[in-house]
Amino acid sequence: MRYRWLRPIVFIVLLVSILLILWFDQSVYANPLAQQPTGSIPTVTSTPRGPYVIVNALTANDTQINVRAGPSALTEKVGVLLVDQEANALGRFGDWVQIEYLGAPGNKAWVYGNYVTIFGGDLPLVEPPPTSTPNMTQTVDPTLAAQFLITPVATRLPTFTEAPPLEIPTFETGVENSGIGGVPMGLIIVGLGALGLFLGVIALISGR
């Protein structure tokens, strides 16, 4: 009986605790609702990007391509694009593609078409800018060029000398001119034979 006075106190404490908890929950959940806008939220619509290019990796060692001021490899280089980098495409001229490139004249530059892939549709034909002077003028060293200039030296043809006339040797048998006192040797032999025959006939007759 001595602790009866504690019951009202405990009841009051519990009631106050419940009221504090309910008030705290309402204050926590009321703040987000108060932050909601009362006006209408405009609808956001995306705008089509349009044509663009992506840099290709032609070989395993390629990391970038050159960006030039005009559609020619002889024009000034104004920057580079890395492999897989994108750029908005504006048009094309021949094998070259015009892109948006900050820092270039008019924020427009050119890349070689074989080094990029075009997405987003066909590109219109555009006129190239005036031809700019290349960074390096190709000159030929005259001293070096002179080493490769060979002047042919005129060679005098040999003088033709006619050969001396051919002498054909002639051989004389000496039979017709040989003899005694200018009489041919054959006539002498015939005469001696006739003489021997005559003497033989006489000897034959004398022997009878």
C-alpha positions in Angstrom: 0.0 0.0 0.0 2.9 2.3 0.6 3.8 2.3 -3.2 0.3 3.3 -4.5 1.4 6.8 -5.2 3.9 5.5 -7.8 1.2 4.2 -10.2 -0.1 7.7 -11.2 3.5 8.9 -11.7 4.3 5.9 -13.9 1.1 6.4 -15.9 1.9 10.1 -16.5 5.4 9.3 -17.6 4.2 6.7 -20.1 1.6 9.1 -21.4 4.1 11.9 -21.9 6.5 9.5 -23.6 3.8 8.3 -26.0 2.9 11.9 -26.9 6.5 12.9 -27.5 7.0 9.9 -29.8 3.9 10.7 -31.8 4.9 14.4 -32.2 8.5 13.5 -33.2 7.2 11.1 -35.9 4.9 13.7 -37.4 7.8 16.3 -37.5 10.1 13.8 -39.3 7.6 12.8 -42.0 6.2 16.3 -42.5 9.5 17.9 -43.7 9.9 15.9 -47.0 6.3 16.7 -48.0 6.8 20.4 -47.4 9.7 20.3 -50.0 7.6 19.1 -52.8 7.1 21.8 -55.5 3.6 23.1 -55.9 4.0 24.0 -59.6 4.1 21.7 -62.6 7.4 20.0 -63.6 8.3 20.6 -67.3 8.9 17.6 -69.5 12.5 17.2 -70.6 12.9 15.9 -74.2 16.3 14.9 -75.7 17.5 16.4 -79.0 19.0 14.0 -81.5 22.8 14.3 -81.6 23.3 14.0 -85.3 26.2 12.5 -87.2 29.4 11.8 -85.3 32.6 9.9 -85.8 34.6 7.5 -83.6 38.3 7.1 -84.0 39.3 3.5 -85.1 42.4 1.6 -84.0 43.9 0.5 -87.3 46.7 -1.4 -85.6 47.6 -2.5 -82.1 50.2 0.3 -81.9 47.8 3.1 -82.9 46.8 5.5 -80.1 45.8 8.7 -81.9 45.2 10.3 -85.3 46.1 13.7 -86.6 43.5 16.5 -87.0 44.3 18.9 -89.8 43.1 22.4 -90.9 42.2 21.1 -94.3 41.3 17.9 -96.2 44.9 17.2 -97.1 48.0 15.6 -95.4 50.0 18.7 -96.4 47.9 21.1 -94.4 48.7 22.3 -90.9 48.1 19.9 -88.1 45.9 21.5 -85.4 45.6 18.6 -82.9 45.0 14.9 -82.4 42.1 12.6 -81.5 42.7 9.5 -79.4 41.4 6.0 -80.3 37.7 5.5 -79.4 37.3 9.3 -79.0 34.1 10.8 -80.5 33.6 14.1 -82.4 30.6 15.6 -84.1 30.7 15.3 -87.8 29.8 18.3 -90.1 30.4 17.1 -93.6 32.9 15.5 -96.0 35.1 16.3 -98.9 36.6 13.3 -100.8 38.1 10.9 -98.3 38.2 13.5 -95.5 35.6 14.2 -92.8 35.0 17.7 -91.3 34.4 17.6 -87.5 33.9 20.0 -84.7 37.2 20.7 -83.0 37.7 23.4 -80.4 40.8 25.5 -81.0 40.9 25.0 -84.7 40.0 27.9 -87.1 36.2 28.3 -86.8 36.3 25.3 -84.4 36.3 23.1 -87.5 38.9 20.6 -88.6 39.4 17.6 -90.8 40.3 13.9 -90.2 41.1 11.2 -92.8 37.9 9.1 -93.4 39.6 5.7 -93.3 40.7 6.4 -89.7 37.2 7.0 -88.3 33.7 5.3 -88.4 30.7 7.5 -89.1 27.5 7.1 -87.2 24.2 9.0 -87.3 23.5 9.2 -91.0 25.0 10.5 -94.2 27.2 13.6 -94.3 26.7 16.5 -96.7 29.4 17.6 -99.1 31.2 20.7 -97.9 33.7 23.1 -99.6 37.2 22.8 -98.2 38.9 26.0 -96.8 41.5 27.9 -98.8 44.7 25.9 -99.1 47.1 26.9 -96.4 50.9 26.9 -96.6 52.4 23.7 -95.2 54.5 24.0 -92.1 57.6 22.8 -94.0 58.5 23.7 -97.5 60.2 20.9 -99.3 63.5 22.0 -100.8 66.3 20.1 -102.4 69.9 20.7 -101.5 71.6 21.6 -104.7 74.9 20.1 -103.5 73.2 16.8 -102.7 71.2 16.9 -106.0 74.4 17.5 -107.9 75.8 14.2 -106.7 73.0 12.4 -108.5 73.2 14.4 -111.8 75.4 12.5 -114.1 76.5 14.2 -117.3 77.3 11.7 -120.0 80.8 12.0 -121.4 81.0 11.8 -125.2 83.1 8.8 -126.2 84.9 9.1 -129.6 84.4 6.1 -131.7 87.5 4.4 -133.0 88.7 5.4 -136.5 88.1 2.6 -139.1 91.3 1.7 -140.9 91.0 -0.2 -144.1 92.9 -3.5 -144.1 95.7 -3.9 -146.6 94.8 -5.8 -149.8 95.1 -9.5 -149.4 98.1 -11.0 -151.2 97.4 -14.5 -152.6 100.7 -16.4 -153.1 101.1 -18.1 -156.5 103.1 -21.2 -156.9 105.1 -22.1 -160.1 105.6 -25.7 -160.8 108.7 -25.0 -163.0 107.9 -27.9 -165.3 107.2 -25.9 -168.4 110.2 -23.6 -168.0 112.6 -26.3 -167.0 114.8 -27.8 -169.7 118.1 -27.5 -171.5 118.7 -24.5 -173.7 115.1 -23.5 -173.6 113.9 -27.0 -174.9 111.2 -28.5 -172.7 112.2 -31.5 -170.6 109.3 -33.5 -172.0 110.5 -33.1 -175.6 114.0 -34.2 -174.6 112.6 -37.3 -172.9 110.5 -38.2 -175.9 113.5 -37.7 -178.2 115.7 -39.9 -176.0 113.0 -42.6 -176.0 112.7 -42.4 -179.8 116.5 -42.6 -180.1 116.7 -45.6 -177.8 113.9 -47.4 -179.8 115.8 -46.7 -183.1 119.1 -48.0 -181.7 117.2 -51.1 -180.4 115.8 -51.8 -183.9 119.2 -51.4 -185.5 120.8 -53.8 -182.9 118.1 -56.3 -183.6 118.7 -56.1 -187.3 122.4 -56.4 -186.9 122.1 -59.4 -184.8 120.5 -61.4 -187.5 
